[in-house]
Amino acid sequence: MASLNTQSRKHARKQQIRPLAGSLLALAIGFGVATAHADDALPKLVNKTPMKVGFAQTESNNPWRLAETKSFKDVAAKCGWQIVMTDANGSNSKQVSDIQSMIAQHVDLLVFPPREEKPLAPVVLQAKKAGIPVILVDRDVDQSVAKAGRDYITFIGSDFIDQGHRAADWLVKATGGKAKIIELEGTTGASAANDRKKGFDEIIAKNPGMTIIASQSGDFARDKGRQVMETLLQAHPDVTAVYAHNDEMALGAIAAIKAAGKQPGKDIQIVTIDGTKGGMDAIAAGELGASVQSSPFFGPLACDVAQRYAKGEKIPTWVKVSDRFYDKSNVQQSMQYGY
């Protein structure tokens, strides 16, 4: 009897332990869920002066990038920023290491244009893990890896697909819906290049008389654009139009077209994106047909977003920039917007 009673007591204790274990497991799961939600929270930004801000530029080999960098330098004092600036010289790996160095320096805020979507996404997560908020400007990162509103505050930039649409719409009208087009693409893997191609190609596909006969990257650089255009002109002497993803490549293409004994703006229509002073001068000279502006002046916008975020305001995941459009009808009165 004594043995039986002992077994009964053990069984009763087990029955009591099971609900307790279940409760502990549920509590542990609850903590796990809470931790996961906490991990999804964006780092906070303390509104202080000076605020140490890291700005990691992709390269400084063209007017657009120089104007973007100047925009941040100009706004720093007004915004109460102490800026740490770097230049990746066109290298994804250098931009990543530049940003990692800023994380190690414990900057208060990181602002940068990711050179390419995929290589720069992981470093956004590294910044988040270190408790440093991030604002992306001009170009975005791969949303499947790092997501706006969850892993970084926002993307400030233009609608690149719409830019491609506007460039294509102009070219369709300028050529009467009939053209053999060479497309000079931007940096492979960059969100600007991907979306400007997508937008342009979508409109061209709807116009049977318009054909893209060749498409190749000129890496957003003038001399590379010139070299690529020289090669493609030899392979496609029947080309009648060029779409360049930025003004620098368009200006390189103009040089190549002239060297081939053809007249840009007459023998070959050219449309581009950026709105640099060089591009606008080429429009005024009749060599470039049109340019969709892509504003590089992100400094004041980034300052405003950072200040609002520090105050606890809800920031949209995309702060969209409005862009002008330049052609022969308005270029002379729009020269003050060139850079």
Backbone hydrogen bonds in HBPLUS format (Angstrom, degrees):
<---DONOR---> <-ACCEPTOR-->    atom                        ^
c    i                          cat <-CA-CA->   ^        H-A-AA   ^      H-
h    n   atom  resd res      DA  || num        DHA   H-A  angle D-A-AA Bond
n    s   type  num  typ     dist DA aas  dist angle  dist       angle   num
A0005-ASN N   A0001-MET O   2.92 MM   4  6.19 158.0  1.96 152.5 157.9     1
A0006-THR N   A0002-ALA O   3.05 MM   4  6.26 150.8  2.13 142.1 150.1     2
A0007-GLN N   A0003-SER O   3.09 MM   4  6.38 158.2  2.13 147.7 152.6     3
A0008-SER N   A0004-LEU O   3.00 MM   4  6.25 151.7  2.08 145.5 153.6     4
A0009-ARG N   A0005-ASN O   2.96 MM   4  6.26 154.9  2.02 147.9 153.9     5
A0010-LYS N   A0006-THR O   3.03 MM   4  6.35 157.9  2.08 149.0 154.9     6
A0011-HIS N   A0007-GLN O   2.95 MM   4  6.17 158.5  1.99 148.3 153.9     7
A0012-ALA N   A0008-SER O   2.95 MM   4  6.21 153.7  2.02 145.7 153.0     8
A0013-ARG N   A0009-ARG O   2.91 MM   4  6.23 153.8  1.98 148.0 155.2     9
A0014-LYS N   A0010-LYS O   2.99 MM   4  6.30 155.1  2.05 148.5 155.0    10
A0015-GLN N   A0011-HIS O   2.99 MM   4  6.28 154.9  2.06 147.0 153.7    11
A0016-GLN N   A0012-ALA O   3.02 MM   4  6.35 144.3  2.15 142.9 152.4    12
A0016-GLN N   A0013-ARG O   3.11 MM   3  5.06 120.2  2.49  91.7 106.6    13
A0017-ILE N   A0013-ARG O   2.89 MM   4  6.17 149.4  1.98 147.1 156.1    14
A0018-ARG N   A0014-LYS O   2.97 MM   4  6.19 154.9  2.03 153.8 158.7    15
A0021-ALA N   A0017-ILE O   2.71 MM   4  5.97 156.8  1.76 159.1 166.3    16
A0022-GLY N   A0018-ARG O   2.87 MM   4  6.09 155.7  1.93 149.5 156.8    17
A0023-SER N   A0019-PRO O   2.80 MM   4  6.07 149.3  1.90 144.6 153.1    18
A0024-LEU N   A0020-LEU O   2.89 MM   4  6.20 157.0  1.94 148.8 154.9    19
A0025-LEU N   A0021-ALA O   2.85 MM   4  6.08 156.2  1.91 148.0 154.7    20
A0026-ALA N   A0022-GLY O   2.90 MM   4  6.13 160.2  1.94 146.6 152.0    21
A0027-LEU N   A0023-SER O   2.84 MM   4  6.07 151.4  1.92 144.4 153.0    22
A0028-ALA N   A0024-LEU O   2.79 MM   4  6.03 152.7  1.86 145.9 153.7    23
A0029-ILE N   A0025-LEU O   2.84 MM   4  6.13 158.1  1.89 151.2 157.1    24
A0030-GLY N   A0026-ALA O   2.83 MM   4  6.04 153.2  1.90 142.3 150.5    25
A0031-PHE N   A0027-LEU O   2.85 MM   4  6.19 154.3  1.92 147.9 154.2    26
A0032-GLY N   A0028-ALA O   2.87 MM   4  6.14 147.9  1.98 142.3 152.1    27
A0033-VAL N   A0029-ILE O   2.87 MM   4  6.21 154.0  1.94 152.9 158.8    28
A0034-ALA N   A0030-GLY O   2.96 MM   4  6.22 160.3  2.00 147.6 153.5    29
A0035-THR N   A0031-PHE O   2.83 MM   4  6.04 154.5  1.89 146.7 153.7    30
A0036-ALA N   A0032-GLY O   2.93 MM   4  6.18 155.5  1.99 145.4 152.1    31
A0037-HIS N   A0033-VAL O   2.94 MM   4  6.25 157.4  1.99 151.0 156.8    32
A0038-ALA N   A0034-ALA O   2.85 MM   4  6.11 150.8  1.94 143.7 152.8    33
A0039-ASP N   A0035-THR O   2.84 MM   4  6.12 149.2  1.94 148.1 156.4    34
A0040-ASP N   A0036-ALA O   3.18 MM   4  6.48 134.9  2.39 136.0 147.3    35
A0040-ASP N   A0037-HIS O   3.06 MM   3  5.08 128.8  2.33  93.7 107.6    36
A0041-ALA N   A0038-ALA O   3.04 MM   3  5.20 149.3  2.14 102.0 111.5    37
A0051-MET N   A0080-GLY O   2.87 MM  29  6.27 156.9  1.93 153.8 161.4    38
A0082-GLN N   A0051-MET O   2.79 MM  31  5.79 165.6  1.81 144.7 145.7    39
A0108-ASP N   A0052-LYS O   2.73 MM  56  5.20 141.2  1.88 137.1 150.3    40
A0109-LEU N   A0052-LYS O   3.27 MM  57  6.66 146.1  2.39 153.0 156.3    41
A0053-VAL N   A0082-GLN O   2.95 MM  29  6.02 156.3  2.00 136.7 144.4    42
A0084-VAL N   A0053-VAL O   2.79 MM  31  6.10 160.3  1.83 153.9 158.7    43
A0054-GLY N   A0109-LEU O   2.86 MM  55  6.29 163.2  1.89 162.7 165.9    44
A0111-VAL N   A0054-GLY O   2.82 MM  57  6.06 168.2  1.83 178.9 176.7    45
A0055-PHE N   A0084-VAL O   2.83 MM  29  6.09 168.4  1.85 159.4 161.9    46
A0086-THR N   A0055-PHE O   3.14 MM  31  6.60 148.9  2.24 156.9 158.8    47
A0057-GLN N   A0086-THR O   3.02 MM  29  5.91 153.8  2.09 142.2 139.2    48
A0088-ALA N   A0057-GLN O   2.96 MM  31  6.16 156.7  2.01 138.7 145.7    49
A0090-GLY N   A0058-THR O   2.83 MM  32  5.62 168.6  1.84 148.0 150.0    50
A0066-LEU N   A0062-ASN O   3.18 MM   4  6.42 164.2  2.21 156.1 161.0    51
A0067-ALA N   A0063-PRO O   2.88 MM   4  6.01 154.1  1.95 147.2 153.8    52
A0068-GLU N   A0064-TRP O   2.97 MM   4  6.25 151.9  2.05 146.3 154.5    53
A0069-THR N   A0065-ARG O   2.93 MM   4  6.18 167.3  1.94 155.3 157.6    54
A0070-LYS N   A0066-LEU O   2.96 MM   4  6.12 162.8  1.99 146.3 151.4    55
A0071-SER N   A0067-ALA O   2.97 MM   4  6.11 146.2  2.09 140.9 149.8    56
A0072-PHE N   A0068-GLU O   3.34 MM   4  6.76 144.2  2.47 144.4 152.2    57
A0072-PHE N   A0069-THR O   3.08 MM   3  5.36 126.7  2.37 102.0 114.8    58
A0073-LYS N   A0069-THR O   3.01 MM   4  6.39 157.4  2.07 150.7 157.7    59
A0074-ASP N   A0070-LYS O   2.79 MM   4  5.92 163.0  1.82 155.3 159.4    60
A0075-VAL N   A0071-SER O   3.29 MM   4  6.33 143.7  2.43 131.8 140.0    61
A0076-ALA N   A0072-PHE O   3.16 MM   4  6.08 131.5  2.41 142.2 152.4    62
A0079-CYS N   A0075-VAL O   2.87 MM   4  5.95 146.4  1.98 156.7 167.3    63
A0080-GLY N   A0076-ALA O   2.93 MM   4  6.00 116.8  2.34 141.6 157.9    64
A0081-TRP N   A0076-ALA O   2.84 MM   5  4.78 170.7  1.85 146.7 145.5    65
A0080-GLY N   A0077-ALA O   3.23 MM   3  5.10 147.1  2.34  95.2 104.8    66
A0091-SER N   A0088-ALA O   3.04 MM   3  5.42 148.2  2.14 112.7 121.9    67
A0095-GLN N   A0091-SER O   3.04 MM   4  6.27 155.6  2.10 144.9 151.5    68
A0096-VAL N   A0092-ASN O   2.94 MM   4  6.25 157.7  1.99 152.9 159.2    69
A0097-SER N   A0093-SER O   2.99 MM   4  6.23 162.6  2.02 145.1 149.6    70
A0098-ASP N   A0094-LYS O   2.77 MM   4  5.94 151.1  1.85 147.3 156.1    71
A0099-ILE N   A0095-GLN O   3.00 MM   4  6.22 158.7  2.05 147.8 152.4    72
A0100-GLN N   A0096-VAL O   2.90 MM   4  6.16 156.4  1.95 149.8 157.2    73
A0101-SER N   A0097-SER O   2.93 MM   4  6.08 146.7  2.04 141.6 149.9    74
A0102-MET N   A0098-ASP O   3.10 MM   4  6.45 147.5  2.21 140.3 149.0    75
A0103-ILE N   A0099-ILE O   2.89 MM   4  6.24 150.3  1.98 148.8 157.4    76
A0104-ALA N   A0100-GLN O   2.98 MM   4  6.23 153.7  2.05 141.6 148.5    77
A0105-GLN N   A0101-SER O   2.97 MM   4  6.27 133.6  2.19 136.9 149.8    78
A0107-VAL N   A0102-MET O   3.38 MM   5  6.05 160.4  2.42 153.2 157.8    79
A0106-HIS N   A0103-ILE O   2.98 MM   3  5.07 154.8  2.04 103.9 111.7    80
A0110-LEU N   A0133-PRO O   3.05 MM  23  6.37 163.2  2.07 158.3 163.4    81
A0135-ILE N   A0110-LEU O   2.87 MM  25  6.31 156.2  1.92 158.8 166.8    82
A0112-PHE N   A0135-ILE O   3.25 MM  23  6.86 149.4  2.35 155.1 164.1    83
A0137-VAL N   A0112-PHE O   3.12 MM  25  5.80 159.9  2.16 120.4 125.8    84
A0117-GLU N   A0189-GLY O   3.02 MM  72  6.13 171.9  2.03 150.0 148.0    85
A0142-ASP N   A0117-GLU O   3.12 MM  25  4.92 152.4  2.20 115.5 109.3    86
A0121-ALA N   A0118-LYS O   3.28 MM   3  5.46 152.2  2.36 106.8 114.5    87
A0124-VAL N   A0121-ALA O   3.09 MM   3  5.40 139.1  2.27 107.5 118.9    88
A0125-LEU N   A0122-PRO O   3.06 MM   3  5.22 121.2  2.42  98.2 112.0    89
A0126-GLN N   A0122-PRO O   3.05 MM   4  6.46 144.0  2.19 141.7 152.5    90
A0127-ALA N   A0123-VAL O   3.02 MM   4  6.24 152.4  2.10 140.2 146.1    91
A0128-LYS N   A0124-VAL O   3.05 MM   4  6.35 156.6  2.11 143.6 150.1    92
A0129-LYS N   A0125-LEU O   2.93 MM   4  6.14 158.9  1.97 147.2 152.5    93
A0130-ALA N   A0126-GLN O   3.04 MM   4  6.29 141.3  2.20 139.5 149.8    94
A0130-ALA N   A0127-ALA O   3.08 MM   3  5.04 122.6  2.43  93.0 107.8    95
A0132-ILE N   A0127-ALA O   2.89 MM   5  5.18 168.9  1.90 150.5 146.9    96
A0131-GLY N   A0128-LYS O   2.92 MM   3  5.02 156.4  1.98 105.0 112.2    97
A0153-ILE N   A0134-VAL O   2.84 MM  19  5.85 140.6  1.99 156.1 167.7    98
A0136-LEU N   A0154-THR O   3.08 MM  18  6.33 166.6  2.10 169.0 166.7    99
A0156-ILE N   A0136-LEU O   2.79 MM  20  6.21 164.7  1.81 159.4 163.1   100
A0139-ARG N   A0137-VAL O   2.70 MM   2  5.66 141.2  1.84 110.8  97.8   101
A0138-ASP N   A0156-ILE O   2.91 MM  18  6.29 144.2  2.04 163.5 164.4   102
A0145-VAL N   A0142-ASP O   3.05 MM   3  5.66 157.9  2.10 115.6 122.4   103
A0146-ALA N   A0142-ASP O   3.05 MM   4  6.28 169.8  2.06 164.3 163.1   104
A0150-ARG N   A0147-LYS O   3.15 MM   3  5.54 157.1  2.20 125.4 130.6   105
A0151-ASP N   A0147-LYS O   2.74 MM   4  5.34 175.1  1.74 167.7 166.6   106
A0149-GLY N   A0152-TYR O   2.73 MM   3  5.71 157.4  1.78 173.9 176.8   107
A0155-PHE N   A0317-THR O   3.07 MM 162  6.20 151.5  2.15 128.7 135.5   108
A0319-VAL N   A0155-PHE O   2.83 MM 164  6.13 156.6  1.89 147.9 155.9   109
A0157-GLY N   A0319-VAL O   3.15 MM 162  6.48 151.4  2.24 146.8 154.5   110
A0321-VAL N   A0157-GLY O   2.97 MM 164  5.31 151.9  2.05 122.3 124.8   111
A0163-GLN N   A0159-ASP O   3.00 MM   4  6.36 149.8  2.09 147.6 157.0   112
A0164-GLY N   A0160-PHE O   3.06 MM   4  6.37 154.8  2.13 143.5 148.9   113
A0165-HIS N   A0161-ILE O   2.95 MM   4  6.32 150.8  2.04 146.0 154.8   114
A0166-ARG N   A0162-ASP O   2.89 MM   4  6.16 163.0  1.91 156.3 159.4   115
A0167-ALA N   A0163-GLN O   2.99 MM   4  6.24 158.9  2.04 150.6 156.3   116
A0168-ALA N   A0164-GLY O   3.01 MM   4  6.14 159.0  2.06 145.7 151.4   117
A0169-ASP N   A0165-HIS O   2.84 MM   4  6.07 161.9  1.87 155.0 160.3   118
A0170-TRP N   A0166-ARG O   3.11 MM   4  6.28 161.2  2.14 144.9 149.2   119
A0171-LEU N   A0167-ALA O   3.10 MM   4  6.33 159.3  2.15 144.3 150.1   120
A0172-VAL N   A0168-ALA O   2.89 MM   4  6.11 158.5  1.93 157.3 162.5   121
A0173-LYS N   A0169-ASP O   3.21 MM   4  6.47 163.1  2.24 147.6 151.1   122
A0174-ALA N   A0170-TRP O   2.85 MM   4  6.05 161.3  1.89 153.6 159.7   123
A0175-THR N   A0171-LEU O   3.00 MM   4  6.00 143.8  2.14 145.4 152.2   124
A0177-GLY N   A0172-VAL O   2.79 MM   5  4.62 137.6  1.97 147.6 151.1   125
A0176-GLY N   A0173-LYS O   3.31 MM   3  5.16 159.5  2.36  98.8 104.8   126
A0178-LYS N   A0175-THR O   3.32 MM   3  5.62 158.3  2.37 105.8 111.7   127
A0179-ALA N   A0209-GLY O   3.08 MM  30  6.49 154.2  2.15 135.4 137.5   128
A0211-THR N   A0179-ALA O   2.92 MM  32  6.25 163.0  1.95 160.0 165.5   129
A0240-THR N   A0180-LYS O   2.88 MM  60  5.24 165.3  1.90 142.9 147.9   130
A0241-ALA N   A0180-LYS O   3.14 MM  61  5.99 138.9  2.32 150.9 142.0   131
A0181-ILE N   A0211-THR O   2.70 MM  30  5.92 174.2  1.70 164.0 166.1   132
A0213-ILE N   A0181-ILE O   2.78 MM  32  5.66 139.0  1.95 140.8 154.1   133
A0182-ILE N   A0241-ALA O   2.94 MM  59  6.39 154.5  2.00 148.0 153.2   134
A0243-TYR N   A0182-ILE O   2.93 MM  61  6.35 159.8  1.97 155.2 160.7   135
A0183-GLU N   A0214-ALA O   2.87 MM  31  6.24 166.4  1.89 153.0 157.2   136
A0216-GLN N   A0183-GLU O   3.05 MM  33  6.53 154.8  2.11 168.9 172.2   137
A0184-LEU N   A0243-TYR O   2.84 MM  59  6.20 158.7  1.88 149.7 157.0   138
A0245-HIS N   A0184-LEU O   2.96 MM  61  6.18 154.6  2.02 171.4 171.2   139
A0185-GLU N   A0216-GLN O   2.82 MM  31  5.61 153.4  1.89 128.8 134.9   140
A0218-GLY N   A0185-GLU O   2.75 MM  33  5.81 167.4  1.77 160.8 156.3   141
A0190-ALA N   A0187-THR O   3.06 MM   3  5.57 163.9  2.09 136.8 137.4   142
A0194-ASN N   A0190-ALA O   2.95 MM   4  6.20 168.9  1.96 161.3 164.6   143
A0195-ASP N   A0191-SER O   2.99 MM   4  6.02 169.0  2.00 149.4 152.3   144
A0196-ARG N   A0192-ALA O   2.93 MM   4  5.89 155.3  1.99 143.5 151.1   145
A0197-LYS N   A0193-ALA O   3.09 MM   4  6.05 152.3  2.17 142.1 149.0   146
A0198-LYS N   A0194-ASN O   3.04 MM   4  6.23 158.1  2.09 139.6 146.3   147
A0199-GLY N   A0195-ASP O   2.88 MM   4  6.01 172.4  1.89 152.9 154.2   148
A0200-PHE N   A0196-ARG O   3.20 MM   4  6.14 165.4  2.23 137.2 141.7   149
A0201-ASP N   A0197-LYS O   2.85 MM   4  5.87 170.1  1.86 157.1 160.3   150
A0202-GLU N   A0198-LYS O   3.00 MM   4  6.06 148.7  2.10 145.6 153.5   151
A0204-ILE N   A0200-PHE O   3.08 MM   4  6.34 168.8  2.09 158.2 161.7   152
A0205-ALA N   A0201-ASP O   2.94 MM   4  5.97 152.7  2.01 144.9 151.4   153
A0206-LYS N   A0203-ILE O   3.05 MM   3  5.37 144.8  2.18 105.6 115.7   154
A0207-ASN N   A0204-ILE O   3.01 MM   3  5.30 163.5  2.04 113.0 117.8   155
A0210-MET N   A0207-ASN O   2.89 MM   3  5.56 166.6  1.91 128.2 132.7   156
A0221-ALA N   A0218-GLY O   3.10 MM   3  6.10 172.1  2.10 130.3 132.7   157
A0225-GLY N   A0221-ALA O   2.87 MM   4  5.93 152.6  1.95 144.5 152.9   158
A0226-ARG N   A0222-ARG O   2.89 MM   4  6.20 151.0  1.97 148.5 156.7   159
A0227-GLN N   A0223-ASP O   2.96 MM   4  6.22 162.4  1.99 149.4 153.3   160
A0228-VAL N   A0224-LYS O   2.93 MM   4  6.11 168.1  1.94 154.1 157.1   161
A0229-MET N   A0225-GLY O   2.93 MM   4  6.00 158.8  1.97 144.1 150.6   162
A0230-GLU N   A0226-ARG O   2.93 MM   4  6.14 155.1  1.99 149.5 156.0   163
A0231-THR N   A0227-GLN O   3.17 MM   4  6.46 161.3  2.21 149.2 153.0   164
A0232-LEU N   A0228-VAL O   2.92 MM   4  6.16 164.4  1.95 153.7 158.3   165
A0233-LEU N   A0229-MET O   2.81 MM   4  5.86 149.3  1.91 148.3 156.1   166
A0234-GLN N   A0230-GLU O   3.28 MM   4  6.50 151.6  2.37 141.0 147.2   167
A0235-ALA N   A0231-THR O   3.19 MM   4  6.52 150.1  2.28 142.4 150.7   168
A0236-HIS N   A0232-LEU O   2.75 MM   4  5.80 138.5  1.92 142.5 154.3   169
A0239-VAL N   A0236-HIS O   3.18 MM   3  5.81 156.6  2.24 126.1 125.5   170
A0269-GLN N   A0240-THR O   3.03 MM  29  6.38 155.2  2.10 144.1 137.0   171
A0242-VAL N   A0269-GLN O   2.76 MM  27  6.25 147.8  1.86 158.2 167.9   172
A0271-VAL N   A0242-VAL O   2.99 MM  29  6.43 158.5  2.04 162.4 168.8   173
A0244-ALA N   A0271-VAL O   3.07 MM  27  6.52 159.3  2.12 158.5 163.4   174
A0250-ALA N   A0246-ASN O   3.19 MM   4  6.46 153.1  2.26 145.1 153.3   175
A0251-LEU N   A0247-ASP O   2.79 MM   4  6.08 154.5  1.86 157.8 163.9   176
A0252-GLY N   A0248-GLU O   3.03 MM   4  6.31 148.0  2.14 141.4 150.4   177
A0253-ALA N   A0249-MET O   2.83 MM   4  6.08 149.4  1.92 144.6 153.3   178
A0254-ILE N   A0250-ALA O   2.89 MM   4  6.20 149.2  1.99 145.9 154.2   179
A0255-ALA N   A0251-LEU O   3.20 MM   4  6.46 155.0  2.27 140.6 146.0   180
A0256-ALA N   A0252-GLY O   3.11 MM   4  6.42 153.4  2.18 144.2 151.4   181
A0257-ILE N   A0253-ALA O   2.85 MM   4  6.08 155.0  1.91 152.6 159.6   182
A0258-LYS N   A0254-ILE O   2.99 MM   4  6.19 161.8  2.02 150.3 154.7   183
A0259-ALA N   A0255-ALA O   3.01 MM   4  6.20 156.4  2.07 143.3 150.0   184
A0260-ALA N   A0256-ALA O   3.06 MM   4  6.26 132.0  2.30 136.7 148.7   185
A0260-ALA N   A0257-ILE O   3.16 MM   3  5.11 131.6  2.41  93.3 106.3   186
A0262-LYS N   A0257-ILE O   3.06 MM   5  5.49 161.5  2.10 156.6 152.2   187
A0261-GLY N   A0258-LYS O   2.93 MM   3  5.17 159.7  1.97 110.6 115.3   188
A0266-LYS N   A0263-GLN O   3.18 MM   3  5.52 160.5  2.22 124.3 128.6   189
A0267-ASP N   A0263-GLN O   2.83 MM   4  5.24 136.8  2.02 142.0 155.6   190
A0265-GLY N   A0268-ILE O   2.73 MM   3  5.49 168.0  1.75 151.4 147.1   191
A0289-GLY N   A0270-ILE O   2.84 MM  19  5.32 139.7  2.00 139.9 153.1   192
A0272-THR N   A0290-ALA O   3.00 MM  18  6.35 152.8  2.07 143.9 152.7   193
A0292-VAL N   A0272-THR O   2.99 MM  20  6.45 157.2  2.05 138.5 139.8   194
A0274-ASP N   A0292-VAL O   2.65 MM  18  5.85 160.3  1.69 147.5 154.3   195
A0294-SER N   A0274-ASP O   2.91 MM  20  4.52 158.0  1.96 119.1 113.0   196
A0280-MET N   A0276-THR O   2.94 MM   4  6.21 158.0  1.99 149.9 156.0   197
A0281-ASP N   A0277-LYS O   2.84 MM   4  6.06 153.6  1.91 150.3 157.4   198
A0282-ALA N   A0278-GLY O   3.11 MM   4  6.28 148.5  2.21 137.3 145.4   199
A0283-ILE N   A0279-GLY O   3.02 MM   4  6.37 141.3  2.17 141.9 152.5   200
A0284-ALA N   A0280-MET O   2.98 MM   4  6.27 162.5  2.01 148.4 152.7   201
A0285-ALA N   A0281-ASP O   2.95 MM   4  6.20 138.5  2.12 139.3 150.9   202
A0287-GLU N   A0282-ALA O   2.96 MM   5  5.37 141.1  2.11 167.3 164.9   203
A0288-LEU N   A0282-ALA O   3.12 MM   6  5.19 159.6  2.16 114.0 112.8   204
A0286-GLY N   A0283-ILE O   2.96 MM   3  5.11 155.6  2.02 105.7 113.6   205
A0291-SER N   A0326-TYR O   2.90 MM  35  5.28 156.4  1.96 148.3 155.2   206
A0326-TYR N   A0291-SER O   2.92 MM  35  5.28 168.8  1.94 153.5 156.6   207
A0293-GLN N   A0324-ARG O   2.86 MM  31  5.06 151.7  1.94 134.9 141.2   208
A0298-PHE N   A0296-PRO O   2.97 MM   2  5.79 133.4  2.19 107.3  93.7   209
A0302-ALA N   A0298-PHE O   2.81 MM   4  5.92 164.9  1.84 163.7 167.7   210
A0303-CYS N   A0299-GLY O   2.97 MM   4  6.19 157.2  2.03 154.6 161.2   211
A0304-ASP N   A0300-PRO O   3.01 MM   4  6.20 162.8  2.04 147.6 151.7   212
A0305-VAL N   A0301-LEU O   2.95 MM   4  6.19 164.2  1.97 153.0 157.1   213
A0306-ALA N   A0302-ALA O   2.93 MM   4  6.03 164.6  1.96 148.0 152.6   214
A0307-GLN N   A0303-CYS O   3.00 MM   4  6.19 163.1  2.03 152.5 156.8   215
A0308-ARG N   A0304-ASP O   3.00 MM   4  6.19 161.1  2.04 149.7 155.0   216
A0309-TYR N   A0305-VAL O   2.85 MM   4  6.01 159.2  1.89 152.6 158.9   217
A0310-ALA N   A0306-ALA O   2.92 MM   4  6.09 158.6  1.97 148.9 154.5   218
A0311-LYS N   A0307-GLN O   3.22 MM   4  6.42 137.1  2.41 136.4 146.7   219
A0311-LYS N   A0308-ARG O   3.19 MM   3  5.18 129.8  2.46  93.6 106.7   220
A0313-GLU N   A0308-ARG O   3.02 MM   5  5.43 156.3  2.08 157.7 150.2   221
A0312-GLY N   A0309-TYR O   2.91 MM   3  5.11 156.4  1.97 106.9 114.3   222
A0330-ASN N   A0327-ASP O   3.17 MM   3  5.92 155.2  2.23 121.3 126.6   223
A0331-VAL N   A0327-ASP O   3.01 MM   4  5.66 134.9  2.22 163.0 176.5   224
A0334-SER N   A0331-VAL O   3.08 MM   3  5.00 151.0  2.17  99.8 108.7   225
A0337-TYR N   A0334-SER O   2.97 MM   3  5.82 164.4  2.00 127.1 131.9   226
A0338-GLY N   A0335-MET O   3.04 MM   3  5.44 161.0  2.08 112.4 118.5   227
